[in-house]
Amino acid sequence: MATVELRFSALPEHVRTARLVAAAVARRAGVDEAVLDEVRLAVGEACSRAVGLHVSGGIMAPVKVVLIEEEKQFSIEVGDEAPRVSPGDRASGAGEDADAEAEEDEMGLAVISGLVDDVEVTAGEHGGSIRMTWPTTPSVAVLP
């Protein structure tokens, strides 16, 4: 099992780099070429979501992207350190902004779910993660 870990400051300009690294590692892992655009888009969406959560929460910790190559699958896990609060725990003055952020968050998750068949989303008081998994094909040695 090969693993690549990428951490970057929660700045939108770093999302592109995460997308490029994810696509390169996915290609090397054996993810079908036809799916690489979906990998790029899904990773971009997940990283943008994590950056947004960090920025809106004033979190200085980096966004974490883990790329995991296993025997017959390739997974990407995008983690953030933004604590999740239940709607009843929100401050009363944060209503409209919090509702808009929640709606945007749901839209991002819907986009990711539309791009990736195998998605697992976890969230808690210490942050959350999105794990996306794609099947791989074994590499075939090409002889001259």
FENUR-V307373 format. One record per backbone hydrogen bond with DSSP energy under -0.5 kcal/mol. CO is the residue of the C=O (numbers start at 1). NH is the residue of the N-H. If there is no record, write none. Layout:
[[CO/NH] [CO/NH]]
//
This chain:
[[2/69] [4/67] [6/65] [8/63] [9/11] [11/14] [12/15] [12/16] [14/18] [15/19] [16/20] [17/21] [18/22] [19/23] [20/24] [21/25] [22/26] [23/27] [24/28] [25/29] [26/30] [26/31] [27/30] [30/137] [32/35] [32/36] [33/36] [35/39] [36/40] [37/41] [38/42] [39/43] [40/44] [41/45] [42/46] [43/47] [44/48] [45/49] [46/50] [47/51] [48/52] [49/53] [50/54] [51/55] [52/56] [53/57] [54/58] [54/59] [55/58] [63/8] [64/79] [65/6] [66/68] [66/77] [67/4] [67/69] [68/70] [68/75] [69/2] [72/136] [73/70] [74/134] [75/68] [76/78] [76/132] [77/66] [77/79] [78/130] [79/64] [80/128] [81/83] [86/89] [87/90] [91/94] [92/95] [94/98] [95/99] [96/100] [97/101] [98/102] [99/103] [100/104] [101/105] [102/106] [103/107] [104/108] [105/109] [106/110] [107/111] [108/112] [109/113] [110/114] [111/115] [112/115] [112/116] [117/119] [118/133] [120/131] [122/129] [124/84] [124/127] [127/124] [128/80] [129/122] [130/78] [130/132] [131/120] [132/76] [133/118] [134/74] [139/141] [141/143]]
//
